[in-house]
């Protein structure tokens, strides 16, 4: 129960034989209390089954709680723009409390950019950190170890690293998501299917995140079990060479005229769909699967140049992650560690009803 008109701080102080100020410091975690007084007050609190009013305590606090997030650079309409908007909505929903929030952005294909932004973030001495994905394990391990040493709790968004000491995770189960895409591709295949094209948007010789890597692992494992005779053909597109992307796709579809199924594990499926529509309009239809209901992908689904999107509510990820970290770090509430988003399949028939 909370302190009510029947059970006041003054009543607790009298029963414990301490001052009202001592009870107030113990209830609100302000410290500077002797062990004997702490024991006396806690005994009374246990007897009356006292539960603190976390919201009232946080509102009464004079401390400004500093949140920081480090996210990949992104365009206005992108998966990460929606995640960031969700985080900002979380900040606005708790604007009655003393909160500051700063976002640091890094180039997802440049590890040095991530390291520099991590250091900039640490220099601000935040109280709580939210981390978007990074591919490099050693750099991520170094960053999180510094947060652990400083006692700064942190959340992971999109990519889960179970081996780290994060407080909260929000995102899909990437291995299961990849397996799900394998099932959809398998259902779309027929007896003539010999190959499936896997498009990867690369930078510095790799994809942008661990999430994409794990999706590919889940996909390949599914295909090995259920369709071992179908060959998966990798097609690498390089993010810093826009013209080169078209050259690569033109050569690929010319030399692989029988390809009828293709997918990619990020939000770039519209690049492939738009290329086929604009530059190879006479090419037989290629069933395309991609990720994320960004506007460009949604348009491709609606016009039929792409067929499937796997969505994961990026705005809700950001909002719910911020809310959980606020509840855990500011209100001191117990919050579950891992929160997995739904793996949702969108098509032309249902995409108008998808709400993020």
Protein Blocks (a to p, Z undefined) as FASTA:
>chain_A
ZZdfklcfklmmmmnopafklmmmmmnongjiafklmmmmmmmmmmnopacdfklmmmmp
mbdcddddddddddfbdfklmmmmmmmmmmmmmmmbccddddddddfkbmklmmmmmmmm
mmnopabdcddddfblmlmmmmmmmmmmnopacddehiacfkbccfbdcdddfklmmmmm
mmmmmmmpcfklmbdcdddddeehiafbfklmmmmmmmmmmmmmmmmmbccddddddfkl
mklmmmmmmmmmmmmmmbcbdcdfbfklmmmmmmmmmmmmmbccdddddehjafklmmmm
mnopafbdcdehlmlmmmmmmmmmmmmmmnopacdfbdcdddddddfklmmmpcZZ
